[in-house]
Amino acid sequence: MKISEKIEYWVDIADYDIKTASSLHKSGRYLYTVFMCQQAIEKILKAVHLYKFSKDAPLSHNLVYLQGLLKLNLKKDQLKLLAELTAYYIEGRYPSYKAKLSELVNKKKSAEIFKKSGELFKWLKLRLK
């Protein structure tokens, strides 16, 4: 598979994930909204890595680490979002944390994370041009 095809693959599934996050938020599945935001950002970061270095990104779900490889000079609030999304991803994978996280990720928090993730997602996509 060509590099351009791999990039297109990552962008396509990242787009799908950010749209899924929107649907989940609208349906009240707030914890999973945040999870899909994390997935969308991870995949678009991996697309940018391929674009910039012509090789696959390391196998990692740590968004702060992945962006650090790209030296994107993100703003402080963008880095904070990446750290928050990474934490939700890791903790959300364990059943004992899901109930607690579901309490923390209410409609307001979900909307805030989705909005910020959408903005960062668009900004990262622009790095592919």
C-alpha positions in Angstrom: 0.0 0.0 0.0 1.3 3.4 -1.0 1.9 6.1 1.7 -0.8 8.3 0.2 -3.3 5.3 0.5 -2.3 4.8 4.1 -2.8 8.5 4.8 -6.2 8.4 3.1 -7.2 5.3 5.2 -6.3 7.0 8.5 -8.1 10.2 7.5 -11.2 8.3 6.4 -11.5 6.4 9.7 -10.7 9.5 11.7 -13.5 11.3 9.9 -15.8 8.5 10.7 -14.8 8.5 14.4 -15.4 12.3 14.8 -18.8 11.9 13.2 -19.5 9.0 15.5 -18.6 11.1 18.4 -21.2 13.7 17.3 -23.9 11.0 17.1 -23.0 9.6 20.5 -23.1 13.0 22.1 -26.5 13.7 20.6 -27.8 10.4 21.9 -26.5 11.0 25.4 -23.7 8.5 25.3 -21.2 11.0 26.8 -18.4 8.7 27.9 -18.3 7.1 24.5 -18.3 10.5 22.9 -15.1 11.3 24.6 -13.7 7.9 23.7 -14.4 8.5 20.0 -12.9 12.0 20.2 -9.7 10.3 21.4 -9.8 7.8 18.6 -10.4 10.5 16.0 -7.5 12.6 17.2 -5.2 9.5 17.5 -5.9 8.5 13.9 -5.5 12.0 12.4 -2.2 12.3 14.3 -1.1 9.0 12.8 -2.1 10.3 9.3 0.0 13.5 10.0 3.0 11.3 11.1 2.8 9.3 7.8 2.5 12.5 5.8 5.5 14.1 7.6 7.8 11.1 7.9 6.6 8.6 5.2 6.5 5.9 7.8 3.9 4.5 10.3 3.6 6.1 13.7 4.6 4.1 16.7 2.0 1.8 18.3 0.7 4.1 21.0 -2.5 5.6 22.2 -0.8 8.4 24.1 -1.7 11.5 22.2 0.8 13.8 23.9 3.6 11.4 22.9 2.3 11.1 19.3 2.1 14.9 18.9 5.5 15.3 20.5 7.0 13.2 17.7 5.5 15.7 15.2 6.8 18.8 16.9 3.5 20.6 16.2 4.0 23.5 18.7 0.5 23.1 20.0 -1.0 25.7 22.4 -1.2 24.9 26.1 -5.0 24.2 26.0 -4.5 21.8 23.0 -1.9 19.9 24.9 -4.2 19.8 27.9 -6.9 18.3 25.7 -4.6 15.6 24.4 -3.6 14.7 28.0 -7.2 14.6 29.0 -8.3 12.5 26.1 -5.4 10.0 26.7 -6.4 9.7 30.4 -10.1 9.0 29.5 -9.0 6.5 26.9 -6.8 4.5 29.3 -9.1 4.6 32.3 -12.2 4.0 30.1 -10.8 0.6 29.0 -11.2 -0.8 32.5 -14.6 -1.8 33.8 -14.0 -0.5 37.3 -13.4 3.0 36.0 -16.3 3.2 33.6 -19.0 3.9 36.2 -16.9 6.6 37.8 -16.0 8.2 34.4 -19.6 8.1 33.4 -20.4 10.3 36.4 -17.6 12.7 35.4 -18.4 12.9 31.7 -21.8 14.6 31.7 -23.5 16.4 28.9 -21.6 19.7 29.5 -18.2 18.0 29.7 -19.0 15.9 26.6 -20.0 19.0 24.6 -16.8 20.8 25.7 -14.5 18.0 24.8 -16.3 17.3 21.5 -16.1 21.0 20.5 -12.4 21.3 21.4 -11.6 18.0 19.7 -13.4 19.0 16.6 -11.4 22.2 16.4 -8.1 20.4 16.9 -9.2 17.7 14.4 -9.7 20.4 11.7 -6.4 22.0 12.5 -4.5 18.7 12.3 -6.2 17.9 9.0 -4.8 21.1 7.6 -1.3 19.8 8.4 -1.9 17.3 5.6 -1.8 19.9 2.9 
